[in-house]
Amino acid sequence: MAKRVGIERITAYPCTMSLDMVALAEARGADPGHPLNDLWVDSRSLNPPYEDPISMAVNAALQIVDEENRGDIELVIAGTESSLDYGKPMSTYVQRFAGLGSNVRNFETKHACYGGTSAVMMAAHWVASGMAPGKKALVVMSDQSRTHLGQPWEYVLGAGATALLISDQPDIVEFELETNGYWTQEIHDTYRPTSRHEVGHADTSLFGYLEAAEGAYEHFMRKAGEPDYDAYFQKHIYHVPFGAMTYRAHRAVMRKQKDMKNKELRAHFERKSKPALQFNRRFGGTYTSATFVALMGLLESSEDLNAGDRISMFSYGSGSCAEFYSLKVGERARELVQAQRLHAGLDARRKLTVPEYERVEEARKAFVDNPDFEVDYDVVPGHFESHYAGKGRCVLESVQGWERYYKLTERDA
């Protein structure tokens, strides 16, 4: 009998600041309905200059690594397209600050938004191999958009991190690895050619995403024996560059199976996929974390999901690579996701005005590629004291001769 492998624990770190999209649209002289109704984005997460993809990865990991599982983790993978160093991986910081032992393999994976999925699949196959019986893999995904003040795509940017514990105890979801479908082609849709730039072509990205969705879906269907897609899966998750893009993906895939009118197709999407977007709408773009934030949203909100039900998952990364795979809901899925209280974490973010947001982004941008700097903890007065002090969170202290120094704040008793 094949070894059961899946996600034992999952969490998301929502950052500590947020920006309302209606306020941003009004400040830019745009239609306030555009981000809400056209893109399906309500707000986005932001970071102060002392929070970055490394600290976010650590802060996400600290939410699920504890005394009970720490000694069982022997693999750490960080998936990201926002790495702060071209050589040193973020996973080294996670290993250190999560208090893991030295007998741990660690590295970083990169392929735009697909990088997190590649890390998860590598971890799952490592567990499935049985080479380290009883051991677990910790996968973290952490990303932050570049600064794009006043640009048309400003509404779909964001930040955030997720952490997953992959093991042979799939309490959240179980993978069916033998049926994964994938698709790849070399294109220039979106990319980050320097540490400051995030560029791309909107039309190329849109059509590349949809072509990859159809290609990965068709590969999956052949490997799974051509099941009835609608009946086989109770729910569907698609990569979320912004919420409305998932409807386009659902429409493209469903029309491969059924001749559905637009009204029927929209109702079908509202029932089987849109509930997954509840957290993504509030995070904004989370890149490698996007499908896993959606998985938390779906499991937390769907009372009609039962243990053993199947969820389809589609992951896409620009450049490009895509994967379509099957998840089976675990016995404790909803209970464990609800226990992470992600709604409360999102509510606890400090809401910035647009001028505050612009000041934070300009301060963060000024630190990029500096070999030496001291962090300004007062760029938003009082924020460090209210959201970091006494909470045991990882923050950046300084950069000295290119070496990045982080610390964990004290935790109140």
N, C-alpha and C positions, 0 to 999 in steps of 0.2 A: 504493500500500500504506500502511495506517495506521501511524503512528509508534508504536513500542513504548515504553511508559512503565511504570515500576514502582519498587519499592524497591531501591535499590542497596546500601544499608547500613542496619542496624538495631541498636539497642542499648537497654539498660535500666539505669537507675541504681537500685539496691535500697535506698538509704539506709544508715545506719551503725549503726542500733539495731533491735532486734526484741523482740517480746513473745510469749511462748508462750500459746496460747489455752486450753490445759488449766489452766495456772497462773492465768489470769484467771478462768476459770469457777469454779475452787475458791475463789478469793478472794471471788467474788461469791455464793458459796453456791449455785451452779447445777450442773447435771449436766455433768461434764467431756466427756461424749459429744456434747453439743449442738453446739458449734462444729465438731467433727470429723466427725460423722456426719450432722447435719441441714443444716449450712451448707457443709461441705467447706472449712473454713478451719483451717489448722494454726498459723499465726503471722501477725503483721502487722509491717510496717516502721514505724519511728518516727524522728523527727528531734529533735536537741537544739535549743535556742532559736536557735543561730547557723546553722541550716539551715532553709530555707523553699522554697516553690515556685520562686522565682527562682534560688536557688543550685542546687537540684536540676536545673532546666532547663539551666543552664550546665554542671553536672557531667555530665549525660547527653550534651550536645553535644560536650564535650571528648573523649569516648570514640570519636567517629567523624570529627570534623573534624581534618584533618591538612594538612601542607604540599602534599600531592598534590592535594587537592580544594578547599582553601580559596579559591583564586582563581576557581573555577568557580561558587561559590555566589552567586546574585544575588536570592534570595528567602528570607526567614526568616519562618515563621509559628509562633506559640505558641498551642496549643490548651489551654484550661484552664477549670475552674470555680472556681479558687482564687486568682484574681488578687489582688495586694496593693494595687492602685491602680485607681481607677475610670477613669483616663485614660491614664496611662503604661503601655504594654504590656511584658510580660516579654521580648518579642523584642528590645527595645533592649539589654538586658543581655547576651543571648545573642550578638548581633552584636558587642558590644564585647569580651567576655571570650573569645570563640572566635577573635578576631583577624581578623574579616572586614573587607573593604574598605567604603568609604562608599557605593559604587554598588550598594546593596542595598535592595530594598523589604522592609519588615518591618511586621508588625501582629499582633494577637491575635484569636483567635476564641473565642466563648463560646456553648455551648448544652449545659449540664450535661455528661453523659458523652459526648455526641455531638460536642462541640467539637473533639476531636482528629481525628475522622473528617472533619469539614467542612474542617479545615485540610489534611489529606492529599488530599482530593478537589480542593480548589482548587489545590494545588500540582501535582497530576497533570495537571489540565487546562491549567495554565500551561505545563508542559513539552510537553504534546501539541500546544499551539497553534503551536509552532515559532517563536514571536516572539523567543526568545533561544536560538538554536541552540547546543547543547553546554553550556548552563548548567544548574545544578542548584538544587533547592530543599531547604532544611533545615527540617524540621518537628519541633518539640519539643512534648511534652505533659508537664505537670507539675501534680500535685495533692496536696493534703493535707487530711485530714478535720479538721473542727472538734473541739473537746474535748467528749466526752460521757461523762464518768466515771459508771459505774454504770447507764447506760441499756441497754435491751434490745438495741439495735443496735450496742453497743460492739464486738461480735465481728466485724463486717463492715467496720470502718473501716480506714484505712491511709494509706500515702503512697508516692510513687514517681514516676519520670519515665522517658520514653522519648525517643529521638531517631531520626529517619529521614532518610536522604538519598534524595530522589525525583529520578529522572533517566531518560534514554533508554537506560540500561544496567541492566535489571532483573535483577540477579544473584540477589536474594532471591526476589521474586515480581513478576509482571507483572499489571497491571490490565487488565480487559476493560470499559472505561468505557462502552461503548455499551449494556450490558445492566443497569446499576445500577437497582435498584428502591428506592423511598423511600416514606415514609408520615409524615404529621404530623397532630397535633391539639392544640389548646390544652387542657391539663389542669393541675391542681395536684397532682402526686404527690410529688416532692421538690424542694426549692428552698433557696436561701441568701439570705434577705431582708436580712441585715446581715453585717458582717464577722465576727461572732461566732456566728451561728446557722446551723444546718443542720437543716431541719425537713421534715416530709412526712407522708404517709398511706400506711401499708404496703399496704393492700388496693388502693388506687387505683394505687399504683406497680406492684404485681404484675400487675393486669389491664391496665394501660396498656402495660406491657412486652410482654405476650403478644399483645395486640391489634395492637400495632405490628409484632411479629415476623410475624404472619400477613399483615398488610397489605403490608409491604415485600416479603415473600416472593412474594405473589400478583402484585405489580407486576413483580418481577423475572421471574417465570415467563412472564408475557405478553410482555415485551420479548425474552426469550431464545427464544421459540418453543415454550413448554411442553415442555421436555425432561423425561426421567425424572430426577427430583431425585437419587435414590439412586445411579443409574448415572453421572450427569453429574459429581458431585463425589466425590472420593476421601475427603475429610475435611470436617468442619464446625466452625466457630468461632462462638460466640454471646457477646454482651456479658456481662461477668462482674461484676455487683455483688457476688455471692458465688457460689462454684462450683456449688452445687446448683441455682441458678436456670437454669443453662444446660441442665440436663436437662429442665426444664419447657418451655423454648423448643424444644428438639429434639423433644420429644413433640408439641407443638402443630403444628410444621411437618410432621413425618413423617406425622401423621394426616391431613394434607391430601392425601397421596399414596397411602398404603397402610393397610390394615386390619391392624394389628399388635397382638398380645397384649402385655400389660405386660412379661412376662418376655423376649419377643423384642425389644421396643423397648429395654429396658434393656441387653441384650447388644449391640444395634446401636449405642447411644450409647457404651458402654464401648469399642467398637472404633473408632468413627469420630470421636468428639469429645472424650471425657474426657482423653486424653493431653495435650490443650492446656492443662489446668489445673495442670500440675505446678508452674509458677512462681507462678501466681495464688494457689494455696493458701498460699504462703509470704509473699507481699507483703501480703495483705489487699486492701482496696479501693484501686484505683488510678484510678478514675474515667475520664478521657479516655484513659488509657494501656491500659485493661483488655484490649481486643481485641488490641492489639499485643504485650502481654506474653504473651497466649495464643498468638499467632502464633509467637513465639519458642519457646514451650514445645512446640508441635506440630511445628515444623520440627526442633527439637533432638532430639526423642524418637522420631519416626516413621521407622523404617527402611524402611517400605513405601511412602514417598512418593518419587516420581521426577520428574525434570524434565518439565514439561508437564502434570503432574497438576493438577486443579482443586481448590481449597479454597473453600468458601462462607464468607462473613464477614457477620455480622449485628451492626450497631452500633445502640445505643439511647441516647438522652438524654432525661431527664425534661423535661416541659414542653409538647409532646414532639416529637421527630423521630427517625426511624429510617432506616437504609439497609441494604440487602441487596445484596452484590456478589460478583463472582467474581475469584479470584486464580489465576494459573498459576504453579506452582513453578518457580523459576529454576535454572540449571545449578549454582550454587554455594551454594544456600540453606543446606543443613545444615552445610557446612564453615564458612561465615561466621558463622552463629549460634553454633555451638559455640566458635568462636574468641573470642566475647565472654565466655565463662567465667562465665555468670550464676550457676550453682550455687555457684561459689567466692565470688562477691560476696555472695550471700545467706548463705553459711556464715560470712563474715567479720564480719557484723554483731555488735555487742555485745548479748548477751542480758540484758535488764533484768529485775529483780524487779518485782512489781506495785507496791510502794511507790516504786521508782525511776521507773517509768513514770508514776505519778500525780504525782510531783514534777516530772518533765519537762513533762508536759502543763499543769500549773498555771503553771509558769514561762513556757511559750510563750503561754498564754492571757493572762498579765499584760502582755505586750508589745503586744497587739493595740491599734491605734488610738492608740498613744502617739507624740506628735510628736518626742520626744527620749528616747533611752535608749542605754545602753552594754550590750553583750552580756555575759552571764555565761558564761565558758568553762569554769567549774568546777561547773556544776549536776550533772554526773556526773563526779566527780574522775578525771582521767587519760584521759578519752575523747578530748578534742581532741588530746592528744599521741599517742595510739595510732591514731587513725583519720583525722586531718586533717594534722597536722604532717608535712612532708616528702613529701606525696602530690599536691601541685599541685591541690588542690580549692578550689572557690569557697565562701566563708563570708561571713556577714553580720558586719560590724564594728560598726556603730552606725547610729542614726537621729538626724539633727540637723535640726531645723526641718522635719520630714517627709521630708527627703531621705535616701534609703537608701544606705549606703556598704558596698560589698562588696570583697573582696580574694581573690586566689589565693594559697594557701599555697605556700611554697617547695617545690620538688620535689627529693628526694634524688637525687644523681647515680647 
